[in-house]
Amino acid sequence: MENKQRERDEVLIAFHEKCDVPTRADVERWTEAHPDFAQDIREHAAVRLAMVADMVEQSAQLDDDMIARGRSRVQAAMFEAEARDRVVAPTASSGPTLNAMLKAAGLTQPDLARRLPIKRVVVADLFAGRMRDVPPRFSTAISRELGVSVEAFNVAHSHAARTPALGGRAKSVGQPVANQRSFEEIIRSSGMSDEEIAYWLADA
């Protein structure tokens, strides 16, 4: 595990040094060369490009249309790279996925929501990878119902959050985009009672 982590860090450092402002071709080339770290490479590229976009906006050296076109290219590149990687080789995870855990427990998402109990939309967002964070109370309750360790659940959640189900459209390019929210945002907009909301946000 330690060797794998070291190898991942070395790949990301090399990618950063070689591709300071990564293009779509850079992302595709590096994910093909290092399929085990494809998701990490995409994430690094997305973060780096977002930082560059922020710096461009703050410097005010480019007009709004040019910035919008740049962001469109970034979104398109990330979407195409992710789609290509899914076709070439499924993203590897270090353990079972949330859906695999659910199936092994003999449950459906509605079943799980009833057993917690919590609104079904919260469970749906979790399994779709649209929940950015999971507080201890929620992860413990979910793990208990799925019959897995909290650590295993957290690994599966982390994997789901890295590859969220796409929804909505990116206006300038028409590509699907993921809409992730915090646990607190999801809970507060779930339609649960004030008492239920307070319970689930007690340690959020």
C-alpha positions as CSV (number, residue, x, y, z in Angstrom):
1,M,0.0,0.0,0.0
2,E,2.8,2.4,0.9
3,N,4.6,1.6,-2.3
4,K,1.4,2.3,-4.3
5,Q,1.0,5.6,-2.5
6,R,4.6,6.6,-3.3
7,E,4.2,5.6,-6.9
8,R,1.0,7.7,-7.1
9,D,2.7,10.7,-5.6
10,E,5.6,10.4,-8.0
11,V,3.2,10.2,-11.0
12,L,1.3,13.3,-9.9
13,I,4.5,15.3,-9.3
14,A,5.8,14.3,-12.7
15,F,2.4,15.2,-14.3
16,H,2.4,18.6,-12.6
17,E,6.0,19.3,-13.7
18,K,5.4,18.3,-17.3
19,C,1.9,19.8,-17.7
20,D,1.7,23.0,-15.7
21,V,-1.5,23.9,-17.5
22,P,-2.8,20.5,-18.7
23,T,-4.7,20.1,-21.9
24,R,-7.2,17.4,-22.9
25,A,-4.4,15.6,-24.8
26,D,-2.2,15.7,-21.7
27,V,-4.9,14.2,-19.5
28,E,-5.6,11.5,-22.1
29,R,-2.0,10.7,-22.6
30,W,-1.2,10.4,-18.9
31,T,-4.3,8.5,-17.9
32,E,-3.5,6.0,-20.6
33,A,0.1,5.7,-19.5
34,H,-1.0,5.4,-15.8
35,P,-4.4,3.7,-15.7
36,D,-4.1,2.9,-12.0
37,F,-4.0,6.6,-11.2
38,A,-6.3,7.9,-13.9
39,Q,-8.8,9.4,-11.5
40,D,-6.1,11.1,-9.5
41,I,-4.6,12.6,-12.6
42,R,-8.0,13.9,-13.7
43,E,-8.6,15.4,-10.3
44,H,-5.2,17.1,-10.3
45,A,-5.8,18.5,-13.7
46,A,-9.2,19.8,-12.8
47,V,-7.9,21.5,-9.6
48,R,-4.9,23.0,-11.5
49,L,-7.1,24.3,-14.3
50,A,-9.6,25.8,-11.8
51,M,-6.7,27.6,-10.1
52,V,-5.5,29.0,-13.4
53,A,-9.0,30.1,-14.3
54,D,-9.3,31.9,-10.9
55,M,-5.9,33.6,-11.5
56,V,-7.1,34.7,-15.0
57,E,-10.3,36.2,-13.6
58,Q,-8.4,38.1,-10.8
59,S,-5.9,39.5,-13.2
60,A,-8.6,40.8,-15.5
61,Q,-6.3,40.4,-18.5
62,L,-8.9,38.5,-20.5
63,D,-12.4,39.5,-21.3
64,D,-15.4,37.5,-20.1
65,D,-16.0,35.7,-23.4
66,M,-12.4,34.4,-23.5
67,I,-12.7,33.2,-19.9
68,A,-16.0,31.5,-20.7
69,R,-14.5,29.7,-23.7
70,G,-11.5,28.6,-21.6
71,R,-13.8,27.2,-18.9
72,S,-15.8,25.4,-21.6
73,R,-12.7,23.8,-22.9
74,V,-11.8,22.7,-19.4
75,Q,-15.2,21.2,-18.8
76,A,-15.2,19.4,-22.2
77,A,-11.7,18.1,-21.7
78,M,-12.5,16.7,-18.2
79,F,-15.8,15.1,-19.4
80,E,-14.2,13.5,-22.5
81,A,-11.2,12.2,-20.5
82,E,-13.4,10.6,-17.9
83,A,-15.7,9.1,-20.6
84,R,-12.7,7.7,-22.5
85,D,-11.2,6.3,-19.3
86,R,-14.4,4.5,-18.4
87,V,-14.4,2.8,-21.8
88,V,-10.8,1.8,-21.8
89,A,-10.7,0.5,-18.2
90,P,-13.1,0.9,-15.3
91,T,-11.7,3.1,-12.5
92,A,-10.1,0.9,-9.9
93,S,-11.1,1.2,-6.2
94,S,-9.4,-0.3,-3.2
95,G,-12.6,-2.1,-2.0
96,P,-16.2,-2.8,-2.8
97,T,-18.4,0.1,-4.1
98,L,-21.4,1.4,-2.2
99,N,-23.7,-0.4,-4.6
100,A,-21.8,-3.7,-4.1
101,M,-22.2,-3.2,-0.3
102,L,-25.9,-2.5,-0.7
103,K,-26.4,-5.6,-2.8
104,A,-24.3,-7.8,-0.4
105,A,-26.6,-6.6,2.4
106,G,-29.6,-7.6,0.4
107,L,-31.0,-4.1,0.5
108,T,-32.3,-1.5,-1.9
109,Q,-31.8,2.3,-1.5
110,P,-35.4,2.7,-0.3
111,D,-34.8,-0.2,2.2
112,L,-31.7,1.5,3.5
113,A,-33.5,4.9,3.9
114,R,-36.3,3.3,5.9
115,R,-33.9,1.5,8.2
116,L,-31.8,4.5,9.1
117,P,-34.4,6.2,9.0
118,I,-33.7,9.1,6.7
119,K,-35.2,10.7,3.6
120,R,-34.7,8.6,0.4
121,V,-33.2,11.6,-1.4
122,V,-30.3,11.7,1.0
123,V,-29.4,8.0,0.3
124,A,-29.8,8.7,-3.4
125,D,-27.3,11.6,-3.3
126,L,-24.9,9.4,-1.4
127,F,-24.9,6.5,-3.9
128,A,-24.8,8.9,-6.8
129,G,-21.6,10.4,-5.5
130,R,-23.2,13.8,-5.0
131,M,-22.5,14.0,-1.3
132,R,-19.1,15.7,-0.7
133,D,-18.6,14.7,3.0
134,V,-20.1,12.3,5.5
135,P,-20.0,13.1,9.3
136,P,-19.4,10.3,11.8
137,R,-23.0,9.8,12.9
138,F,-24.2,9.2,9.3
139,S,-21.2,7.0,8.3
140,T,-21.6,4.9,11.5
141,A,-25.4,4.4,10.9
142,I,-24.9,3.6,7.2
143,S,-22.0,1.2,8.0
144,R,-24.1,-0.7,10.6
145,E,-27.0,-1.2,8.2
146,L,-24.7,-2.3,5.3
147,G,-22.8,-4.7,7.7
148,V,-19.4,-3.2,6.9
149,S,-16.7,-1.3,8.8
150,V,-16.8,2.5,8.9
151,E,-13.4,2.5,7.2
152,A,-14.6,0.4,4.3
153,F,-17.7,2.6,4.0
154,N,-15.6,5.8,4.0
155,V,-13.3,4.3,1.2
156,A,-16.4,3.4,-0.9
157,H,-17.9,6.9,-0.3
158,S,-14.6,8.5,-1.3
159,H,-14.6,6.5,-4.5
160,A,-18.2,7.5,-5.3
161,A,-17.5,11.2,-4.6
162,R,-14.6,11.1,-7.1
163,T,-16.9,9.8,-9.8
164,P,-20.3,11.4,-9.2
165,A,-23.3,10.7,-11.4
166,L,-23.7,13.4,-13.9
167,G,-26.7,15.7,-13.9
168,G,-27.6,19.1,-15.4
169,R,-25.9,20.7,-18.4
170,A,-22.8,22.9,-18.8
171,K,-24.4,25.8,-20.6
172,S,-21.6,26.8,-22.8
173,V,-20.7,23.3,-24.1
174,G,-23.8,21.2,-23.4
175,Q,-21.8,18.6,-21.5
176,P,-23.3,17.0,-18.4
177,V,-21.8,18.2,-15.1
178,A,-21.9,16.8,-11.6
179,N,-23.7,18.7,-8.9
180,Q,-22.1,17.9,-5.5
181,R,-23.3,19.3,-2.2
182,S,-22.2,19.1,1.4
183,F,-24.0,16.7,3.8
184,E,-25.5,19.7,5.6
185,E,-26.9,21.2,2.4
186,I,-28.4,17.8,1.4
187,I,-30.0,17.3,4.8
188,R,-31.4,20.8,5.1
189,S,-33.1,20.6,1.7
190,S,-34.4,17.0,2.2
191,G,-37.8,17.9,3.6
192,M,-37.2,16.3,7.0
193,S,-38.5,17.8,10.2
194,D,-36.5,20.3,12.2
195,E,-35.9,17.5,14.8
196,E,-34.7,15.1,12.3
197,I,-32.4,17.7,10.7
198,A,-31.0,18.6,14.1
199,Y,-30.3,14.9,14.8
200,W,-28.4,14.2,11.6
201,L,-26.4,17.5,11.8
202,A,-25.4,17.1,15.4
203,D,-21.9,16.2,14.5
204,A,-21.8,17.6,10.9
